[in-house]
Amino acid sequence: MLLENWVSGRITTMTILYAVIAHGETVLCSHQIGSGNYDMVMSNVLPNIPTSQDAKTSYTSTNKYALLTFSCEL
């Protein structure tokens, strides 16, 4: 899946490499393109996502190549 992103006045595309659906800290399903340690990263990130209210949160890694976006719906 490709997403269009507006950066510096031009449109770029980003590929979704990993997607996960979770209930609390339990991963219900996931999908990964290519290799990587996405499951391990998510097992560390999931406990830190607030789930007490509807929210959308984004995190960008320090190398600027990873963007994590979370959506919590109650």
N, C-alpha and C positions, 0 to 999 in steps of 0.2 A: 504494500500500500504506500502511495506517495502522498505527501502533504506539501502544499505550496506555502512558502514562507516569504514574507516581505522583508528584505534585508538591504539596507543602504540604497533604497530607491530601485531595487530590482527584485524580481521574483526568483527564488531558488527553490529546489525541491529537496525534501528530506524523506528518507525511507524509514518506515517503522520496522525496527529490527526485532523488537520483543514486545509482546502484549500479554497482560495477565489480568484475570478476573479473580478477586479474592473476597472472602467474607472474613473480616477481622484479619487475623494472621494466617488463615488457611487459604492456600491457593486452590481454587476450584478448577481452573484451566489456564493454560499458557500456550503461547506459540512463539517460536524463535526462528529467525532467518540467519543462517551462518553460525559461526562458533562464537563462544563467549561465556562468561560466568554470570549471566543474567539471573538465573535462579538463586544463586548465592547472594547476589546484590539485593534482590528483592526480599530474601529472607531476613536481611539486615535492615531494610528500609520499612517494610510493612509494620513492624511494631511501633514505629515513630510517626505514622500517619494518623492524625486525629480523626476519630470516627463518631464523635458525639453529635455532630451536626453536618448538614449538607455543606460541602466545600469543594473548591478546586484549587489545587496547589501545583506549582511547577518548581523543579529543582534543575539547575544546570551544573554539570560536573566542572571541576577545575580545568580540565583540558579543553573545554568549550565544544567538545564533539558529542557529548551525551546530554540529552534533555529528557528529564523524567517529568511526566505530567500525571497528576492523580486527580480523580474525581470521586468524591464520596457522596453517595446518595442513600438516604435512610428510607 
